[in-house]
Amino acid sequence: MSTDATTTATQLLVQANVAHSLKVESRDGDQVGSVYALMVHKGSGRSTHAVLSLGGFLGMGKSFYPLPFELLQFDPVRDLYVVTIDRRMLEGGPSWANNAPVFDQAYADRVASYYGVNSANLSAG
């Protein structure tokens, strides 16, 4: 039996839910939302993205935004993350409301390209 080198790409990351326990603020101190999940690279075990949950009311109408960790700063005193980019840029970025995309290399590259970060930093490295 031979193996086919052109097999379909598998999902690059696995999602680890954190149940909205980590708050996210803007650089100006305004509440942006919360961390819904961490995306962990299957090969390295390293978290590469935080999936931010923005908007909604009583669990309805939320949108989810994958954000490379290099665009977040953790504030250990206040136990929250600070987004280092403008909120308008975040809200214009790759997102979903109902059906999460397959997080393969093409999607990781799309997210990296939008935010102007090196997608090599988001891989097994």
Rosetta blueprint (number, residue, H / E / L):
1 M L
2 S L
3 T L
4 D L
5 A L
6 T L
7 T L
8 T L
9 A L
10 T L
11 Q L
12 L L
13 L E
14 V E
15 Q E
16 A E
17 N E
18 V E
19 A E
20 H E
21 S E
22 L E
23 K E
24 V E
25 E E
26 S L
27 R L
28 D L
29 G L
30 D L
31 Q E
32 V E
33 G E
34 S E
35 V E
36 Y E
37 A E
38 L E
39 M E
40 V E
41 H E
42 K L
43 G L
44 S L
45 G L
46 R L
47 S E
48 T E
49 H E
50 A E
51 V E
52 L E
53 S E
54 L E
55 G L
56 G L
57 F E
58 L L
59 G L
60 M E
61 G L
62 K L
63 S E
64 F E
65 Y E
66 P E
67 L E
68 P E
69 F H
70 E H
71 L H
72 L E
73 Q E
74 F E
75 D E
76 P L
77 V L
78 R L
79 D L
80 L E
81 Y E
82 V E
83 V E
84 T L
85 I L
86 D L
87 R H
88 R H
89 M H
90 L H
91 E H
92 G L
93 G L
94 P L
95 S L
96 W E
97 A L
98 N L
99 N L
100 A L
101 P L
102 V L
103 F L
104 D L
105 Q H
106 A H
107 Y H
108 A H
109 D H
110 R H
111 V H
112 A H
113 S H
114 Y H
115 Y H
116 G L
117 V L
118 N L
119 S H
120 A H
121 N H
122 L H
123 S L
124 A L
125 G L
